[in-house]
Amino acid sequence: MTEHYDALETREPAQRETELFSRLPDVLRKALAAPAYAERLQGIDPAAVTSRAALAGLPILRKSELPALHKASPPFGGFVAGPLGSFGRLFTSPGPIFEPEPVHADPWRGARALFAAGFRPGDVVLNTFSYHLTPGGFIFDASARALGCAVIPAGPGNTEQQFELIEAYRPVGYSGTPDFLKILLDAAASSGRDVSSIKRAMVSGAAFPKSLQDDVKSRGIDAYQAFGTADLGLVAFETPAREGMVVNEDLIMEIVRPGTGNPVAPGDVGEIVVTSLDPRHPWIRLALGDLTAALPGASPCGRTNMRIKGWMGRADQTTKVKGMFVRPEQVAEIGKRHPELGRLRLVVTRSGESDLMTLKAETASTTGKLHDDLAATLRAVTNLGGKVELVAAGSLPNDGKVIADER
């Protein structure tokens, strides 16, 4: 087999962009058949949305909104046009958020991610993601089977039974959280059980710090990370290059300033927004609430799609100050009213027994008028008073944070 899953992975970036955006208008037409999209996208001409600039003009749908929307119009908030019986499985995630599984092969787009991690047809895979109500177990199960692997649907926990399965079936691959992989390895070492058949792993759903990466590698397992969600499946994944994560095919990813729908400058940290091209269940500008930054250029592994640094924190930095919520959208509104500013960062601390807000703003100007105008805008937008600190352009961290709660 080749080192790439298919020819899509090595397309010229311009060709990929053209092909994705040539499909988008039809996907938008299909989305408009669902009542919630018909309302949100009212007045939009799908035929005109054929570029990133045009896509950026569509409204953001925040994942954090979905629980309330699903409750108001069960089960899918009006974002799915097809009947329930046309799907293969129906799941729920904490919120609750309800998710349908399409019936076509590899519905969660995970086979190419497993391939990049070294999984191959004929491998036996121990899948320890949960199969109970949530889609995690089925995402990796369906992805492995689409690749041609046999799957042990183990789920998490019960290490003794896991050892029986491993010793009987001798799986070469593991999928699950990195935490549970360590639990398995440690328990096997202390009890003398043989798990040496496992040579590669796809981990997700939890942090995988370098210390744990090194520990897993020292035990002869080549582990790769994937970033995914219960709504979209596998969004991005590590490759043998080990330089960030490559965005999955058939998805359009944007990185936007938290609290807005506006794309960040290349390399800046921002919130992940994804548009999927499944006409049966499209997502149009779904903001995931997770932060990342794009990496320049193509991956040394030969895959040419957009690369991201991986998960870099949460974009929802809403915090409560003096009993009132302050949101990233409000910081974005301040920036909109003062376009001459660079990055903004609202720092929340304590002074004595009181909350204190300090708005740090990058600017080339340090005039008193700007300082006073900005303080007035801060109060007008947040209904709270706060200090203003003008700082040099480029001095605030590029970490995607617009609100830093340091109390």
C-alpha positions in Angstrom: 0.0 0.0 0.0 1.1 3.6 -0.5 1.9 6.0 2.3 -1.3 8.0 1.6 -4.9 6.9 2.0 -5.9 8.2 -1.5 -5.0 10.8 -4.1 -7.2 13.5 -2.4 -4.6 13.9 0.3 -1.8 15.0 -2.1 -3.9 17.4 -4.3 -2.6 20.8 -5.1 -4.1 23.1 -2.4 -5.7 25.3 -5.0 -7.3 22.3 -6.6 -8.7 21.2 -3.3 -10.0 24.6 -2.5 -11.7 24.8 -5.9 -13.3 21.4 -5.6 -14.6 22.1 -2.0 -16.1 25.4 -2.9 -17.6 24.1 -6.1 -19.6 21.6 -3.9 -20.5 24.1 -1.2 -23.5 25.8 -3.0 -25.3 22.5 -3.4 -24.6 21.6 0.2 -26.1 25.0 1.2 -29.2 24.3 -0.9 -29.6 21.0 0.9 -29.1 22.7 4.3 -31.9 25.2 3.5 -34.3 22.3 3.5 -33.9 22.2 7.3 -36.1 24.9 9.0 -33.3 26.2 11.4 -30.9 26.7 8.5 -33.7 28.2 6.4 -34.2 30.8 9.1 -30.5 31.5 9.8 -29.5 31.7 6.1 -32.5 33.6 5.0 -31.8 35.8 2.0 -28.5 34.1 1.2 -27.9 32.9 -2.4 -26.1 29.6 -2.2 -24.7 30.1 -5.8 -22.8 33.1 -4.5 -20.9 31.3 -1.7 -18.0 29.9 -3.6 -15.0 31.4 -1.7 -13.7 31.7 1.8 -14.6 35.4 1.8 -18.2 34.6 0.9 -18.3 31.8 3.5 -17.1 34.2 6.2 -20.1 36.3 5.6 -22.5 33.6 6.7 -23.6 33.5 10.4 -21.7 31.4 12.9 -23.5 28.5 14.7 -21.9 27.9 18.1 -21.8 24.4 19.4 -22.5 25.9 22.9 -25.9 27.0 21.5 -26.9 23.5 20.5 -28.3 22.2 23.9 -30.9 25.0 24.1 -31.7 24.7 20.4 -32.2 21.0 20.6 -34.4 21.4 23.7 -36.5 24.0 22.0 -37.0 21.9 18.8 -36.1 18.3 19.5 -34.2 16.3 18.6 -31.8 18.2 16.3 -32.9 21.8 16.7 -34.3 22.0 13.2 -30.9 21.5 11.6 -31.6 18.1 10.0 -34.1 17.8 7.2 -34.3 14.0 6.9 -36.5 11.6 8.9 -35.0 9.9 11.9 -35.4 6.5 10.4 -33.1 7.4 7.5 -30.1 7.4 9.8 -28.2 4.4 11.1 -27.8 5.3 14.8 -29.0 8.1 17.1 -26.7 9.3 19.9 -26.6 11.8 22.7 -23.7 13.8 24.2 -23.5 15.8 27.4 -25.6 19.0 27.1 -27.6 17.1 25.9 -26.7 17.4 22.3 -28.3 14.8 19.9 -26.4 13.4 16.9 -27.4 11.2 14.1 -25.0 8.8 12.3 -25.4 8.7 8.5 -25.7 5.2 6.9 -22.9 5.5 4.3 -19.5 4.0 4.8 -17.0 5.8 7.1 -19.6 8.4 8.2 -17.2 10.0 10.7 -14.4 10.4 8.2 -11.9 8.5 10.3 -10.4 5.8 8.0 -7.7 8.1 6.6 -6.7 9.3 10.1 -6.2 5.7 11.2 -4.2 5.0 8.0 -2.0 8.0 8.8 -1.3 6.4 12.2 -0.1 3.2 10.6 -3.3 1.1 10.8 -3.8 -1.2 7.8 -6.5 -3.5 6.3 -6.4 -6.8 8.2 -5.3 -5.3 11.5 -7.2 -6.2 14.7 -8.0 -3.1 16.7 -8.9 -2.8 20.4 -11.4 0.0 20.6 -11.8 1.3 24.2 -14.0 4.4 23.5 -17.4 4.1 25.0 -20.2 2.5 23.0 -23.0 3.6 25.4 -25.3 6.3 23.9 -22.4 8.6 22.9 -20.9 8.3 19.4 -17.2 8.0 20.5 -17.0 4.2 20.3 -18.9 4.0 17.0 -16.8 6.8 15.4 -13.6 4.8 15.8 -15.3 1.4 15.2 -16.8 2.6 11.9 -13.6 4.2 10.9 -11.5 1.1 11.5 -14.0 -1.2 9.7 -14.1 1.2 6.7 -10.3 0.8 6.6 -10.7 -3.0 6.6 -9.8 -3.7 10.2 -11.5 -6.1 12.6 -12.6 -4.3 15.8 -12.8 -5.6 19.3 -15.6 -3.4 20.8 -14.1 -3.4 24.3 -15.2 0.0 25.6 -13.4 1.5 28.6 -12.8 0.0 32.0 -12.6 -3.6 33.3 -8.9 -4.2 32.7 -9.0 -7.9 33.5 -11.5 -8.6 30.7 -9.5 -6.4 28.4 -6.4 -8.5 29.1 -8.3 -11.7 28.2 -9.4 -10.1 24.9 -5.9 -8.8 24.1 -4.2 -12.2 24.9 -6.8 -14.1 22.8 -7.2 -11.8 19.8 -3.6 -10.2 19.8 -4.7 -6.8 18.5 -2.0 -4.8 16.8 -3.9 -1.5 17.2 -5.5 0.5 20.1 -8.0 3.3 19.9 -9.1 5.2 23.0 -8.0 7.9 25.4 -4.3 8.2 26.2 -5.2 7.9 29.9 -6.8 4.5 29.5 -3.9 3.3 27.4 -1.6 4.1 30.3 -3.9 2.4 32.8 -3.9 -0.8 30.6 -0.1 -0.8 30.2 0.6 -0.1 33.9 -1.9 -2.8 35.0 -0.5 -5.3 32.5 3.1 -4.7 33.7 2.1 -5.1 37.4 0.1 -8.3 36.8 2.3 -10.0 34.3 -0.3 -9.9 31.5 0.9 -9.9 27.8 -0.2 -6.8 25.8 2.9 -6.8 23.6 0.8 -7.3 20.4 -0.2 -3.6 20.5 2.2 -1.7 18.4 0.3 1.4 17.3 -2.4 3.6 18.8 -4.8 6.4 17.8 -5.6 8.4 20.9 -8.1 11.2 21.4 -10.5 12.7 23.9 -7.9 13.9 26.5 -4.6 15.6 26.7 -1.5 13.6 25.6 1.4 15.5 27.1 5.0 14.7 26.0 5.8 12.9 29.2 3.0 10.4 28.5 4.0 10.2 24.8 7.5 9.3 25.8 6.2 6.7 28.3 4.0 5.0 25.6 6.8 5.1 23.1 9.2 3.5 25.5 6.8 0.5 25.7 7.0 -0.1 21.9 3.8 1.6 20.9 3.7 4.3 18.1 0.8 6.5 19.2 -0.8 9.3 17.2 -3.3 12.0 18.2 -6.6 12.9 16.5 -8.9 15.9 17.1 -12.6 15.2 16.6 -16.0 16.0 17.9 -19.2 14.0 18.3 -20.9 16.2 15.7 -18.2 16.0 12.9 -16.2 12.9 13.6 -12.4 13.2 12.9 -11.5 16.8 12.1 -7.7 16.7 12.0 -5.0 14.1 12.7 -1.3 13.5 13.2 0.8 12.0 10.5 4.2 10.4 10.5 5.7 13.9 10.0 4.7 14.7 13.6 4.4 18.4 12.7 0.9 19.5 13.8 -2.3 17.9 12.6 -3.6 17.7 9.0 -7.2 18.8 8.5 -9.4 16.0 7.2 -10.7 16.0 3.6 -14.3 17.1 2.8 -14.2 19.7 5.5 -13.6 23.4 5.3 -11.9 24.8 8.4 -11.7 28.4 9.3 -9.9 29.9 12.3 -11.7 33.0 13.6 -11.2 35.6 16.3 -13.0 34.3 19.5 -16.4 36.0 19.9 -16.6 36.8 16.1 -16.9 35.0 12.8 -13.9 36.9 11.4 -10.9 34.9 10.2 -7.7 35.6 12.1 -4.4 36.6 10.4 -2.3 33.6 9.2 -0.6 32.0 12.2 -2.7 33.7 14.8 -4.5 31.6 17.4 -8.3 31.5 17.1 -11.4 29.4 17.3 -12.0 26.5 15.0 -15.0 26.8 12.7 -15.9 23.9 10.5 -18.2 23.5 7.5 -18.9 19.9 6.4 -20.0 18.8 3.0 -22.3 15.9 3.8 -25.5 16.9 2.1 -27.6 14.6 4.3 -26.4 16.4 7.5 -24.3 19.4 6.7 -22.8 21.7 9.3 -22.5 25.3 8.2 -19.8 27.3 10.1 -20.1 25.3 13.3 -17.9 27.0 15.9 -16.5 24.3 18.1 -15.2 26.5 21.0 -11.7 25.1 20.6 -8.6 27.1 19.9 -5.8 26.4 17.4 -3.5 28.1 14.9 -2.6 27.2 11.3 0.9 26.1 10.4 2.4 27.4 7.2 3.1 25.2 4.2 2.4 21.5 3.5 3.3 18.6 5.7 6.6 16.8 5.1 4.6 13.6 4.9 3.2 14.8 1.5 -0.3 15.6 2.6 -1.2 19.1 1.3 -4.2 20.0 3.3 -4.3 22.8 5.9 -2.3 22.0 9.1 -3.1 23.1 12.6 -1.0 23.1 15.8 -3.6 20.9 17.5 -5.9 21.7 20.5 -4.7 24.9 22.2 -7.5 25.5 24.8 -11.0 26.7 24.9 -12.3 29.8 23.0 -15.3 30.2 25.4 -13.6 32.5 27.9 -16.8 33.9 29.4 -16.3 35.0 33.0 -18.2 36.7 35.7 -17.0 40.1 37.0 -18.8 41.7 39.9 -21.7 39.4 39.4 -22.0 40.1 35.7 -20.9 38.0 32.7 -18.3 39.4 30.4 -18.0 37.6 27.1 -15.5 37.4 24.2 -18.1 38.9 21.9 -18.0 42.0 24.0 -14.3 42.3 23.7 -14.7 41.8 19.9 -17.3 44.7 19.9 -14.8 47.0 21.6 -12.2 46.1 18.9 -14.9 46.8 16.2 -15.5 50.3 17.6 -11.7 51.0 17.7 -10.3 49.5 14.4 -7.0 51.2 15.0 -6.2 48.8 17.8 -4.3 45.4 17.4 -4.9 42.5 19.8 -7.1 43.1 22.9 -6.9 41.2 26.2 -9.3 41.8 29.1 -7.4 40.7 32.3 -9.6 40.0 35.4 -7.8 40.1 38.8 -8.7 40.9 42.4 -7.9 44.1 44.2 -8.5 43.7 47.9 -11.9 42.1 48.0 -13.1 43.4 44.6 -12.9 42.2 41.0 -10.8 44.4 38.8 -10.8 44.5 35.0 -7.9 45.8 32.9 -8.2 46.1 29.2 -4.9 45.7 27.5 -4.8 47.1 23.9 -2.1 47.0 21.3 -1.6 50.3 19.6 0.9 52.6 18.0 -0.7 55.6 19.7 -0.5 56.4 23.4 -2.6 59.6 23.4 -4.7 60.3 26.4 -7.7 60.7 24.2 -7.5 57.1 23.0 -7.1 55.9 26.6 -10.2 57.8 27.7 -12.2 56.8 24.7 -11.4 53.2 25.2 -12.3 53.3 28.9 -15.7 54.8 27.9 -16.2 52.1 25.3 -15.3 49.4 27.9 -17.9 50.7 30.3 -20.6 51.1 27.5 -20.1 47.6 26.2 -19.7 45.7 29.5 -21.7 47.9 31.8 -18.6 47.7 34.1 -15.8 50.1 34.8 -12.2 49.1 34.3 -8.7 50.2 33.7 -7.2 50.6 30.3 -3.5 49.8 29.5 -2.1 50.7 26.1 0.7 48.4 25.0 3.1 48.2 22.1 1.9 46.4 18.9 2.8 42.7 19.0 3.4 42.6 22.7 0.3 40.6 23.7 0.6 36.8 23.5 -0.6 35.0 20.4 -2.6 32.4 22.3 -6.2 33.2 21.3 -7.1 34.5 24.7 -9.3 37.7 24.7 -10.3 37.3 28.4 -7.8 36.1 31.0 -9.2 35.4 34.4 -6.2 35.6 36.8 -8.1 35.6 40.1 
